[in-house]
């Protein structure tokens, strides 16, 4: 996976060929986008670090497997591709967090009182619960205002700039900033109960 940045037009052409069913396009696409997908995965994992056993490479691989199964997407450009990839990575992490939280509730984690391991496991479980709560709040926001929820996904989880988010959503940068501020305030209020 090289250091040279692929031309956006090249990535877009391969995405569109893949959407039309050209399997070789996907084989050519992945080496061009792999490094950026790993950066995106590391960004997701930094937010999730405590208690997370998934590595960036594993997250990219899991996202790739889910991407291959996605049908009917009309890829607009590379930003759209990374937006969808980010959303899929978020789903992978949320699924893992829900699984960890369910195991903890079911007694799947053995507790050793007053040990460092216990504190790490508890922090990991707490983080999993927080991530699940954030996902639930984001889903509730999406039911009320899907664009604002999408702004949060693109900016917070996807790491897109205001301008990139505006391009993906086909709105102005000012609209993105207004949605960003309102959505963050709504989520904070929701998470505080």
PyMOL commands that set and color helices and strands:
alter all, ss='L'
color gray80, all
select helices_A, chain A and resi 8-19+23-48+56-69+78-105+116-144+146-157+162-169+173-192
alter helices_A, ss='H'
color red, helices_A
deselect
rebuild
show_as cartoon
